[in-house]
Amino acid sequence: MNLKDGLANSIKVVGGIILLLILVGATFRTVPSGEVAVVTRFGQVTGRVLYPGAHFITPFIESAVYYNTKKITYETSPTDKMADSNADYKDVPVDTNTEDGQPVDISYTVRFSIDPTKATWVAQNIGPEFAVVEKIVKTESRIWARNIPRGHSAEGLYTGTGSQKAQEAIFDKLKGIFEANGLVLDMVGIREIMFDKTYVDAIKMKQVELVNVEVAKNQAAQEEYRKQQRITAAEGQAKEQELQRLTINDALLRKLWIEKWDGKLPTYVGGNDSNTLLQLPR
């Protein structure tokens, strides 16, 4: 065997190894933990679902579409805050108006998962994971995040009570939609409602005025309480002084009587009138 033939044989061996690796790679599919894979044949969903582990598929005929079955997060944030987000899918806030016409931008979070038992249906009717997010999660959540706040006043959304109610209403609307599309909704959270600066300044001014009114009421109540305390104390002091005055007068009379007494007891005899007493000379 000459050098040329040896080189040709080496090339054939290497080519065979490469072909074998390609066949093995095309035959085996490894599904990681927390994912499922839906098998397709010539692009058509077969109905076969691969769960975590190693699996055989028909090379060059079948392929697999992978779905993350762990919690997936879709989040809206201002562009300058997106870098701080750990969400799987990021988007800009929803702009809308309140019931009384105040413009607001809403940043919110949706956390969901793909039901592994519905993965075949999802693959057949929606598509891969990014299509699920785009067609269902993003579209539906932005619709309701825009519509529901329109039923709440700006003040209600600003103070938090309206925000909580809007959040619960969005969750209730999305829950059924997600279930109908093979998804499990875990959480909807309104993180921030951004108002026009002029409105925020007006609200803050109103809150300061309300605080001042409450402070004035408290001060008036405290002053009234102190006044009543002074009145009660004065009345008590007057009663004590009157009691002392009476006590002092009685004691003083006794003292004066004692001082003027010469130490002699008066001697009396009775007459016909039992009420008449005569003092006998001594």
PAZAPA-4460 file (N, C-alpha, C; in steps of 0.05 Angstrom, whole numbers, plus 32768, in hexadecimal, padded with zeros to 4 digits):
% residues 282
    n_x    n_y    n_z   ca_x   ca_y   ca_z    c_x    c_y    c_z   seq   type   mol
   8011   7FE8   8000   8000   8000   8000   8012   8019   8000     1      M     A
   800E   8029   7FEC   801E   8042   7FEB   8012   8058   7FFC     2      N     A
   8020   806D   7FFE   8018   8084   800F   7FFD   808F   8006     3      L     A
   7FF8   808F   7FEC   7FDF   809B   7FE1   7FC7   808A   7FEA     4      K     A
   7FCB   8070   7FE8   7FB5   805E   7FF0   7FB0   8060   800E     5      D     A
   7FC5   8062   801D   7FC3   8065   803B   7FB4   807E   8042     6      G     A
   7FB9   8093   8035   7FAC   80AD   803A   7F8F   80AB   8033     7      L     A
   7F88   809D   801D   7F6C   809B   8015   7F5D   808A   8029     8      A     A
   7F6A   8075   8033   7F5C   8064   8047   7F57   8074   8061     9      N     A
   7F6A   8085   8068   7F67   8095   8081   7F50   80A8   807E    10      S     A
   7F4E   80B3   8066   7F39   80C6   8061   7F1E   80B8   8063    11      I     A
   7F1D   809F   8059   7F04   8090   805A   7EFC   808A   8077    12      K     A
   7F11   8082   8087   7F0B   807C   80A3   7F01   8094   80B1    13      V     A
   7F0F   80AB   80AD   7F06   80C4   80BA   7EEA   80CB   80B1    14      V     A
   7EE5   80C9   8097   7ECB   80CF   808D   7EB6   80BD   8098    15      G     A
   7EBD   80A3   809B   7EAA   8090   80A7   7EA3   8097   80C4    16      G     A
   7EB8   809F   80D3   7EB4   80A7   80EF   7EA2   80C0   80F1    17      I     A
   7EA7   80D3   80DF   7E97   80EB   80DF   7E7A   80E5   80D8    18      I     A
   7E76   80D3   80C4   7E5B   80CC   80BC   7E4D   80BD   80D3    19      L     A
   7E5C   80AC   80E1   7E51   809E   80F8   7E48   80B1   810E    20      L     A
   7E59   80C5   8113   7E52   80D9   8127   7E39   80E8   8120    21      L     A
   7E38   80EF   8106   7E20   80FD   80FC   7E07   80EC   8100    22      I     A
   7E0A   80D2   80F9   7DF3   80C0   80FC   7DEB   80BD   8119    23      L     A
   7DFF   80BA   812B   7DF9   80B8   8147   7DEC   80D2   8151    24      V     A
   7DF7   80E9   8149   7DEC   8102   8151   7DCF   8106   8147    25      G     A
   7DCA   80FC   812F   7DAF   80FE   8124   7D9C   80EA   8130    26      A     A
   7DA7   80D5   813C   7D96   80BF   8146   7D8F   80C4   8164    27      T     A
   7DA2   80CF   8173   7D9E   80D3   8190   7D94   80EF   8196    28      F     A
   7D82   80F1   81A9   7D7A   810B   81B4   7D7A   8109   81D2    29      R     A
   7D88   811B   81DE   7D89   811C   81FC   7D78   8134   8205    30      T     A
   7D64   812E   8215   7D53   8143   8220   7D5C   814A   823C    31      V     A
   7D64   8163   8241   7D6D   816B   825C   7D56   816B   8270    32      P     A
   7D5D   816B   8289   7D4A   816C   829F   7D3B   8187   829C    33      S     A
   7D21   8186   82A1   7D11   819F   82A0   7D08   81A6   8284    34      G     A
   7D0B   8193   8271   7D02   8198   8255   7CF4   817F   824B    35      E     A
   7CE5   8183   8235   7CDA   816C   8226   7CDF   8173   8209    36      V     A
   7CDE   815E   81F8   7CE2   8162   81DB   7CCC   8154   81CC    37      A     A
   7CC1   8162   81B9   7CAB   8157   81A8   7CB8   814F   818E    38      V     A
   7CB4   8136   8187   7CC0   812B   816E   7CAF   8133   8156    39      V     A
   7CBD   813D   8141   7CAF   8143   8128   7CBC   8132   8112    40      T     A
   7CAC   812C   80FE   7CB5   811C   80E7   7CB0   812D   80CE    41      R     A
   7CC5   8134   80C0   7CC3   8146   80A9   7CB3   8160   80B0    42      F     A
   7CB7   8169   80C9   7CAA   8182   80D2   7C8F   817F   80DE    43      G     A
   7C84   8167   80DD   7C69   8162   80E7   7C6B   8155   8103    44      Q     A
   7C5A   815F   8116   7C5B   8154   8131   7C51   8137   8131    45      V     A
   7C61   8126   813D   7C59   8109   813E   7C48   8102   8156    46      T     A
   7C49   8112   816A   7C3B   810B   8183   7C4D   80FE   8197    47      G     A
   7C65   80F8   8190   7C78   80EB   81A2   7C87   8101   81B2    48      R     A
   7C87   80FD   81CD   7C94   8110   81DE   7CAC   8103   81EC    49      V     A
   7CC3   8110   81EB   7CDB   8106   81F8   7CDF   8114   8213    50      L     A
   7CE1   8105   8228   7CE5   8110   8243   7D03   810F   824A    51      Y     A
   7D0B   811C   825F   7D28   811D   8265   7D36   8102   8264    52      P     A
   7D4C   8101   8256   7D5B   80E9   8252   7D64   80E6   8235    53      G     A
   7D70   80CF   822D   7D7A   80CA   8212   7D65   80BA   8202    54      A     A
   7D62   80C2   81E8   7D4D   80B5   81D8   7D57   80B1   81BB    55      H     A
   7D4C   809D   81AD   7D52   8098   8191   7D3C   80A5   8180    56      F     A
   7D45   80B1   816A   7D32   80BA   8156   7D3D   80B2   813A    57      I     A
   7D2C   80B3   8127   7D34   80AB   810C   7D45   80C1   8100    58      T     A
   7D5E   80BB   80F9   7D70   80D0   80EF   7D67   80DB   80D4    59      P     A
   7D6A   80F6   80D2   7D64   8105   80B9   7D46   8105   80B2    60      F     A
   7D36   80F7   80C2   7D19   80F7   80BD   7D0A   8104   80D3    61      I     A
   7D13   80FE   80EC   7D06   8109   8103   7D18   811E   8110    62      E     A
   7D0C   8131   811D   7D1A   8145   812D   7D0A   814A   8146    63      S     A
   7D14   815B   8158   7D06   8160   8171   7D05   817E   8177    64      A     A
   7CEE   8187   8181   7CEA   81A2   818A   7CEA   81A2   81A8    65      V     A
   7CFC   81B1   81B4   7D00   81B1   81D1   7CEF   81C7   81DF    66      Y     A
   7CE4   81BF   81F6   7CD4   81D3   8206   7CDE   81D2   8223    67      Y     A
   7CE2   81EA   822D   7CEA   81ED   8249   7CD0   81EA   825A    68      N     A
   7CD0   81D7   826D   7CB8   81D3   827E   7CBC   81E0   8299    69      T     A
   7CD3   81ED   829E   7CD7   81FB   82B6   7CCA   8217   82B4    70      K     A
   7CCB   8226   82CA   7CBE   8241   82CA   7CCD   8253   82B6    71      K     A
   7CBD   8260   82A5   7CC7   8273   8291   7CBC   828F   8298    72      I     A
   7CCD   82A3   8296   7CC5   82BE   829E   7CC5   82D1   8286    73      T     A
   7CAF   82DF   8283   7CAC   82F4   8270   7CA9   830E   8280    74      Y     A
   7CB9   8322   8279   7CB9   833A   828A   7CBB   8354   8278    75      E     A
   7CAC   8368   8280   7CAE   8382   8272   7CBC   8396   8285    76      T     A
   7CCF   83A5   827A   7CDE   83B9   8289   7CE7   83CF   8277    77      S     A
   7CEB   83E7   8282   7CF7   83FD   8272   7D12   83F3   8266    78      P     A
   7D19   83FD   8250   7D31   83F4   8242   7D4A   83F8   8253    79      T     A
   7D4B   840D   8264   7D62   8412   8275   7D64   83FF   828C    80      D     A
   7D4F   83EF   8291   7D50   83DC   82A7   7D51   83BF   829E    81      K     A
   7D4F   83BA   8284   7D4F   839F   827A   7D68   838F   8281    82      M     A
   7D7F   839D   8282   7D98   838F   8288   7D97   8383   82A5    83      A     A
   7D87   838E   82B6   7D85   8384   82D2   7D72   836D   82D5    84      D     A
   7D63   8366   82BF   7D4F   8351   82C1   7D5B   8336   82BB    85      S     A
   7D51   8322   82CA   7D59   8306   82C5   7D44   82F6   82B6    86      N     A
   7D31   8304   82AB   7D1B   82F7   829D   7D25   82E8   8284    87      A     A
   7D16   82D2   827D   7D1D   82C3   8265   7D16   82D3   824C    88      D     A
   7D00   82E2   824D   7CF8   82F3   8236   7CF2   830F   8241    89      Y     A
   7CFD   8323   8233   7CFA   833E   823C   7CEC   834F   8227    90      K     A
   7CDD   8363   8231   7CCE   8374   821F   7CCB   8390   822C    91      D     A
   7CC1   83A3   821C   7CBD   83BE   8226   7CA2   83BF   8235    92      V     A
   7C9F   83D4   8246   7C86   83D6   8256   7C6D   83DB   8244    93      P     A
   7C56   83D6   824F   7C3C   83DA   8241   7C33   83F7   8247    94      V     A
   7C2D   8406   8232   7C22   8421   8236   7C04   8420   8234    95      D     A
   7BF7   842D   8247   7BD9   842E   8247   7BD0   8447   8256    96      T     A
   7BB6   8448   825C   7BAA   845F   826A   7B99   8455   8281    97      N     A
   7B97   8465   8296   7B86   845E   82AC   7B69   8465   82A6    98      T     A
   7B57   845E   82B8   7B3A   8464   82B4   7B35   8482   82B0    99      E     A
   7B45   8493   82BE   7B42   84B0   82BD   7B56   84BC   82A9   100      D     A
   7B61   84AC   8297   7B71   84B7   8281   7B8E   84BD   8286   101      G     A
   7B99   84B4   829C   7BB5   84B9   82A1   7BC6   84A4   8293   102      Q     A
   7BDA   84AD   8283   7BEC   8499   8275   7BFE   848B   8288   103      P     A
   7C02   8471   8285   7C14   8462   8296   7C23   844D   8286   104      V     A
   7C3A   8445   828F   7C4A   842F   8284   7C4B   8419   829A   105      D     A
   7C45   8401   8292   7C43   83EB   82A5   7C59   83D7   82A0   106      I     A
   7C69   83D2   82B5   7C7E   83BD   82B4   7C73   83A5   82C5   107      S     A
   7C73   838E   82B9   7C67   8377   82C7   7C77   835D   82C0   108      Y     A
   7C72   8348   82CF   7C7F   832E   82CB   7C6A   8319   82C9   109      T     A
   7C6E   8306   82B6   7C5E   82EE   82B3   7C70   82D6   82B5   110      V     A
   7C69   82C5   82C8   7C79   82AC   82CB   7C67   8294   82C5   111      R     A
   7C70   8282   82B3   7C5F   826C   82AA   7C71   8254   82A4   112      F     A
   7C64   823E   829D   7C72   8227   8293   7C62   8219   827E   113      S     A
   7C6F   8209   826E   7C61   81F9   8259   7C59   81DE   8265   114      I     A
   7C40   81D7   8263   7C37   81BE   826E   7C43   81A7   825D   115      D     A
   7C54   8196   8269   7C60   8181   8258   7C4C   816E   824C   116      P     A
   7C35   816B   8259   7C21   8159   824D   7C13   8166   8235   117      T     A
   7C17   8180   8232   7C0B   818E   821B   7C1F   8196   8206   118      K     A
   7C38   818C   8209   7C4D   8195   81F7   7C47   818E   81DA   119      A     A
   7C3B   8177   81D5   7C35   816F   81B9   7C21   8183   81AD   120      T     A
   7C0D   818A   81BD   7BF8   819D   81B3   7C06   81B8   81AE   121      W     A
   7C17   81C1   81C0   7C25   81DB   81BD   7C36   81DB   81A4   122      V     A
   7C44   81C5   819F   7C55   81C3   8187   7C44   81C4   816E   123      A     A
   7C2E   81B7   816F   7C1D   81B5   8157   7C0D   81CF   8151   124      Q     A
   7C05   81DD   8166   7BF3   81F4   8163   7C00   820F   8167   125      N     A
   7C17   8210   8175   7C23   822A   817A   7C3F   822B   816E   126      I     A
   7C50   8217   8175   7C6B   8217   816B   7C7F   8215   8182   127      G     A
   7C98   821B   817D   7CAD   8219   8192   7CA9   822E   81A8   128      P     A
   7CBB   822D   81BC   7CB7   823D   81D4   7CB6   825B   81CE   129      E     A
   7CC7   8265   81BC   7CC6   8282   81B6   7CAC   828A   81AA   130      F     A
   7C9F   8278   819A   7C85   827D   818E   7C70   827E   81A4   131      A     A
   7C73   826C   81B8   7C60   826C   81CF   7C60   8287   81DD   132      V     A
   7C78   8291   81E2   7C7B   82AA   81F0   7C70   82C1   81DF   133      V     A
   7C77   82C1   81C5   7C6F   82D7   81B3   7C50   82D7   81AF   134      E     A
   7C45   82C0   81A9   7C29   82BE   81A1   7C15   82BF   81B9   135      K     A
   7C1D   82B2   81CF   7C0B   82B0   81E6   7C13   82C2   81FD   136      I     A
   7C2A   82BE   8208   7C32   82CC   8220   7C34   82EA   821C   137      V     A
   7C44   82F2   8208   7C47   830E   8203   7C2D   831B   81F9   138      K     A
   7C21   8310   81E5   7C09   831C   81D9   7BF2   831F   81ED   139      T     A
   7BEC   8309   81FB   7BD5   830A   820D   7BDA   831A   8226   140      E     A
   7BF2   8318   8231   7BF8   8328   824A   7BF8   8345   8244   141      S     A
   7C02   834E   822D   7C03   836A   8227   7BE7   8375   8221   142      R     A
   7BD6   8364   8216   7BBA   836D   8211   7BAC   8373   822C   143      I     A
   7BAF   8361   823F   7BA0   8365   8259   7BAF   8378   826B   144      W     A
   7BC9   837A   8269   7BD7   838E   8278   7BD1   83AB   826E   145      A     A
   7BC8   83AC   8255   7BC0   83C6   824A   7BA2   83CC   8251   146      R     A
   7B91   83B8   824F   7B74   83BC   8252   7B6B   83BF   826F   147      N     A
   7B74   83AE   8281   7B6A   83AE   829C   7B6F   83C7   82AC   148      I     A
   7B87   83D3   82AA   7B8C   83EC   82B9   7B79   8403   82B0   149      P     A
   7B6E   8401   8299   7B5B   8416   8290   7B42   8416   82A1   150      R     A
   7B3D   8401   82B0   7B26   8401   82C2   7B2C   840A   82DE   151      G     A
   7B44   8415   82E2   7B4C   841F   82FD   7B55   843C   82FC   152      H     A
   7B50   844A   8311   7B58   8466   8312   7B76   8468   8316   153      S     A
   7B81   847F   830E   7B9E   8483   8311   7BA6   8482   832E   154      A     A
   7B96   848F   833F   7B9C   848F   835C   7B9C   8473   8368   155      E     A
   7B88   8463   835F   7B87   8447   8369   7B9F   8437   8361   156      G     A
   7BA8   843B   8348   7BC0   842C   833F   7BD9   8437   834C   157      L     A
   7BD9   8451   8352   7BF1   845D   835E   7BF4   8454   837B   158      Y     A
   7BDE   8453   838A   7BE0   844C   83A6   7BE3   842E   83AB   159      T     A
   7BDE   841D   8397   7BE4   8401   839A   7BCB   83EF   839B   160      G     A
   7BB4   83FA   83A4   7B9D   83E8   83A6   7B93   83E1   838B   161      T     A
   7B92   83F4   8379   7B89   83EF   835D   7B9D   83DD   834F   162      G     A
   7BB7   83E1   8355   7BCC   83D1   8348   7BC9   83B3   834F   163      S     A
   7BC3   83AE   8368   7BBF   8392   8371   7BA7   8385   8363   164      Q     A
   7B91   8394   8361   7B79   838A   8354   7B7E   8386   8337   165      K     A
   7B8C   8398   832A   7B92   8395   830D   7BA4   837C   8309   166      A     A
   7BB7   8378   831A   7BC9   8361   8318   7BB9   8347   831A   167      Q     A
   7BA7   8346   832D   7B96   832E   8331   7B84   8329   8319   168      E     A
   7B79   833F   830E   7B68   833C   82F7   7B77   8332   82DE   169      A     A
   7B8F   833C   82DA   7BA0   8333   82C4   7BA6   8315   82C7   170      I     A
   7BAC   830D   82DF   7BB2   82F0   82E4   7B99   82DF   82DD   171      F     A
   7B82   82E8   82E6   7B69   82D9   82E1   7B64   82D7   82C3   172      D     A
   7B68   82EC   82B4   7B64   82EB   8297   7B77   82D9   8289   173      K     A
   7B90   82DA   8291   7BA5   82CA   8283   7BA4   82AC   828B   174      L     A
   7B9B   82A6   82A3   7B9C   828A   82AC   7B8D   8277   8299   175      K     A
   7B75   827F   8291   7B65   826E   827F   7B71   826D   8263   176      G     A
   7B7C   8284   825A   7B88   8285   823F   7BA1   8273   823E   177      I     A
   7BB1   8274   8253   7BC9   8264   8254   7BC2   8246   8255   178      F     A
   7BAF   823F   8265   7BA7   8223   8267   7B9D   8218   824C   179      E     A
   7B8E   8229   823E   7B84   8220   8224   7B9A   821C   820F   180      A     A
   7BB2   8227   8215   7BC8   8225   8202   7BDF   8214   820D   181      N     A
   7BD9   8203   8220   7BED   81F0   822A   7C02   81FC   823D   182      G     A
   7BFB   8213   8249   7C0D   8220   825B   7C02   8221   8278   183      L     A
   7C14   8222   828B   7C0C   8224   82A7   7C15   823F   82B1   184      V     A
   7C02   8251   82B8   7C09   826B   82C2   7C10   826A   82E0   185      L     A
   7C28   8273   82E7   7C31   8272   8302   7C2C   828D   8311   186      D     A
   7C32   82A3   8303   7C31   82BD   8311   7C2F   82D4   82FD   187      M     A
   7C20   82E8   8304   7C20   8302   82F6   7C25   8317   830B   188      V     A
   7C39   8328   8307   7C3F   833D   831A   7C44   8358   830D   189      G     A
   7C35   836C   8316   7C3A   8387   830C   7C50   8392   831E   190      I     A
   7C67   8397   8313   7C7E   83A0   8322   7C7F   83BF   8325   191      R     A
   7C76   83CD   8310   7C78   83EA   8311   7C64   83F6   82FE   192      E     A
   7C57   840B   8307   7C45   841B   82F6   7C51   8437   82F6   193      I     A
   7C5A   843F   82DE   7C67   8459   82DB   7C54   846E   82D1   194      M     A
   7C50   8483   82E2   7C3E   8499   82DB   7C4D   84B1   82D0   195      F     A
   7C3E   84C3   82C4   7C49   84DC   82BA   7C54   84EC   82D2   196      D     A
   7C6B   84F9   82D0   7C77   8507   82E6   7C65   851C   82F2   197      K     A
   7C56   852A   82E1   7C44   853F   82EB   7C2F   8534   82FD   198      T     A
   7C25   851C   82F5   7C10   850F   8306   7C1C   8506   8321   199      Y     A
   7C34   84FB   831F   7C42   84F1   8338   7C46   8508   834B   200      V     A
   7C4F   851F   8340   7C54   8536   8351   7C3A   8540   835E   201      D     A
   7C24   853F   834F   7C0A   8547   835A   7C00   8534   8370   202      A     A
   7C04   851A   836B   7BFD   8507   837F   7C0D   850A   8399   203      I     A
   7C27   850F   8396   7C38   8513   83AD   7C30   852B   83BD   204      K     A
   7C28   8541   83AE   7C1F   8559   83BB   7C06   8554   83CB   205      M     A
   7BF3   8545   83BF   7BDA   853E   83CC   7BDF   852D   83E5   206      K     A
   7BF2   851B   83E3   7BF8   850A   83FA   7C04   851A   8410   207      Q     A
   7C15   852D   8409   7C21   853F   841D   7C0B   854F   842B   208      V     A
   7BF8   8559   841B   7BE2   8569   8427   7BD1   8557   843A   209      E     A
   7BCC   853F   8432   7BBC   852C   8443   7BCB   8527   845D   210      L     A
   7BE6   8523   845B   7BF6   851F   8473   7BF5   8537   8485   211      V     A
   7BF7   854F   8479   7BF5   8567   8489   7BDB   856A   8497   212      N     A
   7BC5   8563   8489   7BAA   8564   8496   7BA9   8551   84AD   213      V     A
   7BB3   8539   84AA   7BB3   8525   84BF   7BC4   852F   84D7   214      E     A
   7BDB   853B   84D1   7BEC   8545   84E6   7BDE   855B   84F5   215      V     A
   7BD0   856D   84E6   7BC1   8583   84F3   7BAB   8577   8505   216      A     A
   7B9D   8563   84FB   7B88   8556   850B   7B93   854A   8525   217      K     A
   7BAA   853D   8522   7BB6   8530   8539   7BC0   8545   854D   218      N     A
   7BCB   855B   8543   7BD3   8570   8554   7BBC   857D   8563   219      Q     A
   7BA5   8581   8555   7B8D   858C   8561   7B82   8579   8577   220      A     A
   7B82   855F   8570   7B79   854B   8583   7B8A   854B   859C   221      A     A
   7BA5   854D   8598   7BB7   854C   85AE   7BB3   8565   85C0   222      Q     A
   7BAF   857C   85B2   7BAB   8595   85C1   7B91   8594   85D1   223      E     A
   7B7C   8589   85C5   7B63   8586   85D3   7B66   8573   85EB   224      E     A
   7B75   855E   85E7   7B7A   854B   85FD   7B89   8559   8614   225      Y     A
   7B9E   8568   860D   7BAD   8577   8621   7B9C   858B   862F   226      R     A
   7B8A   8598   8620   7B77   85AC   862C   7B65   859E   8640   227      K     A
   7B5A   8587   8639   7B49   8578   864B   7B58   8570   8664   228      Q     A
   7B71   8568   8660   7B82   8561   8677   7B86   8578   868A   229      Q     A
   7B8B   8590   867E   7B8F   85A8   868F   7B75   85AF   869E   230      R     A
   7B5E   85AC   8690   7B45   85B2   869D   7B40   859F   86B4   231      I     A
   7B45   8585   86AF   7B41   8571   86C4   7B54   8576   86DB   232      T     A
   7B6D   857D   86D5   7B80   8582   86EA   7B78   859B   86FA   233      A     A
   7B6E   85B0   86EC   7B66   85C8   86FA   7B4E   85C2   870C   234      A     A
   7B3B   85B3   8703   7B23   85AC   8713   7B2C   859C   872B   235      E     A
   7B3E   8589   8728   7B47   8579   873E   7B56   858A   8752   236      G     A
   7B66   859D   8748   7B75   85AF   875A   7B62   85C1   876A   237      Q     A
   7B4D   85CB   875C   7B3A   85DC   876A   7B2B   85CD   8780   238      A     A
   7B23   85B4   877B   7B16   85A4   878F   7B28   859F   87A7   239      K     A
   7B42   859A   87A0   7B55   8595   87B6   7B59   85AE   87C7   240      E     A
   7B5B   85C5   87BA   7B5E   85DE   87C9   7B46   85E4   87DA   241      Q     A
   7B2E   85DE   87D0   7B15   85E3   87E0   7B15   85D1   87F8   242      E     A
   7B1D   85B8   87F4   7B1E   85A5   880B   7B32   85AE   881F   243      L     A
   7B49   85B7   8816   7B5D   85C1   8828   7B53   85DA   8837   244      Q     A
   7B44   85EB   8829   7B3A   8604   8835   7B27   85FD   884C   245      R     A
   7B14   85EA   8847   7B02   85E2   885B   7B10   85D6   8873   246      L     A
   7B23   85C5   886D   7B32   85B8   8882   7B42   85CC   8893   247      T     A
   7B4E   85DF   8886   7B5E   85F4   8893   7B4C   8605   88A5   248      I     A
   7B34   860D   889B   7B21   861E   88AB   7B18   8610   88C4   249      N     A
   7B12   85F6   88C3   7B08   85E7   88DA   7B1F   85E5   88EE   250      D     A
   7B37   85DF   88E4   7B4D   85DD   88F6   7B54   85F7   8903   251      A     A
   7B52   860D   88F3   7B58   8628   88FD   7B44   8630   8914   252      L     A
   7B2B   8629   8910   7B17   862F   8925   7B1E   8621   893F   253      L     A
   7B25   8608   893D   7B2C   85F9   8955   7B45   8606   8962   254      R     A
   7B58   860E   8952   7B70   861A   895C   7B6A   8634   896B   255      K     A
   7B59   8645   895F   7B52   865E   896C   7B43   865A   8986   256      L     A
   7B32   8646   8986   7B22   8640   899F   7B35   8637   89B5   257      W     A
   7B48   8626   89AE   7B5B   861D   89C2   7B6C   8634   89CD   258      I     A
   7B75   8645   89BB   7B85   865C   89C3   7B77   866E   89D6   259      E     A
   7B5E   8672   89D3   7B4E   8685   89E4   7B43   8678   89FD   260      K     A
   7B44   865E   89FF   7B3A   8650   8A17   7B4D   8654   8A2E   261      W     A
   7B42   865B   8A46   7B53   8660   8A5D   7B58   8647   8A6E   262      D     A
   7B4F   8632   8A64   7B55   8619   8A72   7B3F   8612   8A87   263      G     A
   7B2C   8624   8A8B   7B16   861F   8A9E   7AFD   8615   8A90   264      K     A
   7AF1   8601   8A9C   7AD8   85F7   8A91   7AC1   8606   8A9C   265      L     A
   7AAE   860E   8A8D   7A96   861D   8A97   7A85   860C   8AA9   266      P     A
   7A79   8619   8ABF   7A68   860A   8AD1   7A4B   8615   8ACF   267      T     A
   7A38   8604   8ACC   7A1D   860C   8AC7   7A0A   85FC   8ADA   268      Y     A
   79F3   860A   8AE2   79DE   85FB   8AF0   79C4   8600   8AE0   269      V     A
   79B3   85ED   8AE2   799A   85EF   8AD3   7984   85FD   8AE2   270      G     A
   7974   860C   8AD5   795D   8619   8AE1   7944   860A   8ADB   271      G     A
   792C   8618   8ADE   7912   860B   8AD7   7912   8603   8ABA   272      N     A
   791E   8614   8AAC   7920   860E   8A8F   7938   85FD   8A8A   273      D     A
   7933   85E5   8A81   794A   85D3   8A7D   795E   85DD   8A69   274      S     A
   7954   85F0   8A5A   7967   85FB   8A46   7977   8613   8A50   275      N     A
   7972   861A   8A6A   7980   8631   8A75   7996   8627   8A87   276      T     A
   79AD   8631   8A83   79C4   862A   8A93   79CF   8643   8AA0   277      L     A
   79D7   8641   8AB9   79E3   8658   8AC7   79FF   8651   8ACE   278      L     A
   7A11   8664   8AC8   7A2D   8660   8ACF   7A31   8668   8AEC   279      Q     A
   7A3D   8657   8AFC   7A42   865D   8B18   7A5D   866B   8B1B   280      L     A
   7A5D   867F   8B2C   7A77   868D   8B30   7A8A   867B   8B3F   281      P     A
   7AA4   8680   8B3B   7AB8   866F   8B48   7ACB   8680   8B58   282      R     A
***
